[in-house]
């Protein structure tokens, strides 16, 4: 097929384009801004557009399919031209479903923990030499791409609730219709498209309505919103709650405990990850793996990139990076850090980068999120606010909404660097949380400067 990607620079979009090219399709794409790692990876595969921007001339009548990314708006000239020519247009989740409609579809959804739980399942299946396709939101050790499409009988999908495209306003996870799924929790996010918590909750109600009658949904039993969701469900799918996997924890070692009482040391820590392990185990058993196979595989699981990723360790001190940015994710990650470093000094930094996190009406959702940190820093970029056409943020408002008077609010990368050096102690461990880049701060260089 001849396929054209409108908005090829997206995280999933460029990985899907690479996967389809390797499958033998003829690929072209366009975007008005492409950053690394997408730029370098597209260039290596010969898929990087010669010029950034949208051009009607890219759209020709012999194109078999347009795959439309969320970054492209409804008035995109290429999209308009494709519509005029009557070309087939799909969002990427719609394409993933069409490719996978005859497979066993496993989907991991929820407001937090999706990438990590999906990664656990993928790691276990690969370790046990089970053939499967996948779509995941981060790079994993042992996997070349974030998307794989083949003739495998199983597909494992990280499915989120954000909109599919400018012309398909349904949440992505409405498309997948999984026979087996996980819901990790519900915590209001994406205020720009789901303006109230009730409206956000309704997306999960809608998701359950897409589950086949013989479908199986594992849901985290300690999440109040999921309890409400499942109590109100009147469909035919089987809903099964789960709790944290039995485990042992100490300052230096966390271990999973089998049903026979044997300990399996793991590299991840934190109570929320113990819940993720249990969800992944339940799915893997449905796919034919034994408890022993899963637990053995988890001993070598390092996690997904930017999900509690260790940047550097030196002389008993640690510097971690995490993708946490929404309130529930920040709170869970900071609490996990405290559970790991029970008596040490913790410096936690969160960047407000998304539309929701930079919205003053949404900021109260962060109340208490950084309470477990000894030093709490909130970073935001005036450039990001300008790009998103949002009003300036006031540092005093940040302190008030986080409900912590000693929060340090910073809006300059060099100032952030200086503050990190200033608060540094011989026992400080660092947690850097963001879906952005902290204004371009080099975290690897910063970690060396602080720990050595």
Secondary structure, 3 states (H helix, E strand, C coil): CEEEEECCCCHHHHHHHHHHHHCCCEEEEEECCCCCCHHHHHHHCCCCCCCCECCHHHCCCCCCEEEECCCCCCCCHHHHHHHHCCCCEEEHHHHHHHHHCCCEEEEEECCCCHHHHHHHHHHHHHHCCCCCEEECCCCCCCCCCCEECCCCCEEEEECCCCEEECCEEEEHHHCCCCCEEEECCCCCCCCCCCCCHHHHHHHHHHHHHCCCCCCEEEEECCCHHHHHHHHHCCCCCEEEEECCCCEEECCCCEEEECCCCCEEEECCCCHHHHHHHHHHHHHHHHCCCCHHHHHHHHCCCCCCCCCCEEEEEECCEEEEEECCCCHHHHHHHHHHHHHHCCCCEEEEEEEECCCCCCCCCCHHHHCCCCCCCCEEEEEECHHHHHHCCCCCCCHHHHHHHCCCCCCEEECCHHHHHHHHHHHCCCCEEEEEECCCCHHHCCHHHHHHHHHC
